[in-house]
Amino acid sequence: MEHPALTLSGLCFVGGVMGYARKGSVPSLAAGITFGAIYAGAGYLLKNNRDWGLEIALGASTFLLAAGIGRSIPTHFSKPVPLVLLGLGAVLTAYYAKKYNEFYPIWN
């Protein structure tokens, strides 16, 4: 269960650095480092079977989904980076919501 969080941690770090390198975008760098660190922390907690790992991963995925929606709407869903954020956020939110429901049943 920690593999998606650790993978996305690396993708966020690389994406933030690429955004900064290509366009000089400090917000991209800051977001990439922040989300990368959050996902790395969640992956560490999940790997060591500690409390809050699943909740942190679900929260970060939900924020990534919201960021993807927020960046996709002004571009009319035509630019690739916001669509990637939207897609990754949606898939990982669904994944971690399913895992959360397996451990703490909310929906029957």
Secondary structure, 3 states (H helix, E strand, C coil): CHHHHHHHHHHHHHHHHHHHHHHCCHHHHHHHHHHHHHHHHHHHHHHCCCCCHHHHHHHHHHHHHHHHHHHHCCCCCCCHHHHHHHHHHHHHHHHHHHHHHHHCCCCC
